[in-house]
Amino acid sequence: MFLESEKNMEQMRVDTVGEEEKAQPGIAIPGGCILLSRMMLLSEIMDKPAIYMKLWVTCLLSASRGREGSNLPEGAFVTTLKDLAKKCGHRVGYRWWTPKGRGFRKVVKWFEIKGMLEVNPTVKGVKIVVINFEFFQNFDNYTDLSEAPKTLEEMRVPQDKVVKAFNEILGQDLQPIRVWNASRRKALIRAWKEDGSRQSYDWWLNLFIYIRDKCPFLLGKTTDFRASIDWILKPKNLNKIVEGNYEQRN
């Protein structure tokens, strides 16, 4: 699962003080804090029932920071599924409701399948590891909010990898991409969404290789015309390339 610098991102602080103790300006809040990426608003977890988010935040809050004296690596903690389920419950009147059995195990399994949690049995219960915890809890790995994707589709498209592949494969024959602005982002997302077969990095990698090896016209080797990333991403032109209209034939 599922992205902001210390100066530009507001961190989510978890107040562990009792309700009667109100935080005052200049007074440090005990218990530490965790980071939550704003990109979570665009992630699949927001499409799931509330217990998924509660489990995820509980795991982040419980994870070890790997500091000196800890026997656990960063991002890990030991618990039992029973205790974890209890923490993910909620109060109904005077009673505490706890998710049970296969239903809760299904929720945990979802995070394993998504590569967000690793769950291993231990003598005392289970050892849970938040995958890439150290990376996602580092301010330096976040960009400014203004640079963040605005939609789920934009987040899912590996734009940086596509741009890099274009420059590495076609950059010697065509104008390399030096500016990746909003109009180009939208054009790539539109092309990505138009056809399910295009929704993988390998498809775009193979497209650029195909243009390099089979389409000398687009590279300016037969006329003065040279394609550009903007020209390639236009729906009409991209369809013609895919259909082989510019392929050199013997």
C-alpha positions, 0 to 999 in steps of 0.5 A: 500500500499507497507520499511529503518534508518536515517543513511542508507536511503536517504530522499526525500527533497521537495524544496519549494524555488523559482527557482531563489533561489538555495540551497547552502551547509549548508543552510537549505531548508525551508518547511520541507520534507517527506520520500518516501520508495524505495519499492515504485519502486516495488509497484502497484502504479508504474504500474498506470498512472502518475496521481496516483503518483502525487496524492499520493505525493500531499497527503503526502506533504499536510498532517499535521505533528500533531504538537502543534497548529494544529487542525488536526491529523497527516497525515490528511488535509482538501481540496476539490476534485476540489482543489486536482484535480487542484494540480494533473494537469499539464501545456499544453503550456500556459494552466493548464490542470486539471483532472475532474469528474469521472476519478479523483474520480476513482483515489482517490477511488483506494487509498481508496480501497488499504487502503492508503487514507481515505476520509470523507466529511466535511462542507468545502469539504473533510478530507483526511487521509493518513493511517499510515502516522506517521509510514511511516514518521518515520526513525526508521521503515526503514531497510538498503537498502541492506535488501530490497526486490529486486522484487515485488514477494519478497515484497508480500511474508510474509516471516517473518510471515512464518518463525515465524509460522514454528518456533512456530509450528514445532520448537520443533520437527524440527531445528528452522530457525535461519538464513534466507538467500538469498537461503531460500528466493528464495526457499520460493518465488518459492514455493509461485509462483508455485501454486495460492493456496499457495499465502496466509499466512494461507496456510503455517500456515495450512501446518505446522500444518498438518506436526505437526499433521499428518506427524510423519515421517517428525518429526523424530518420526518413523525413524532417518530422520527429515525434515528441512525448506530447505527440505520442500521447495524443489518442489518435497518434498513439492508436496509429502507433499501436496499429503499426501505421508507422512501422517500417516495412520491407 
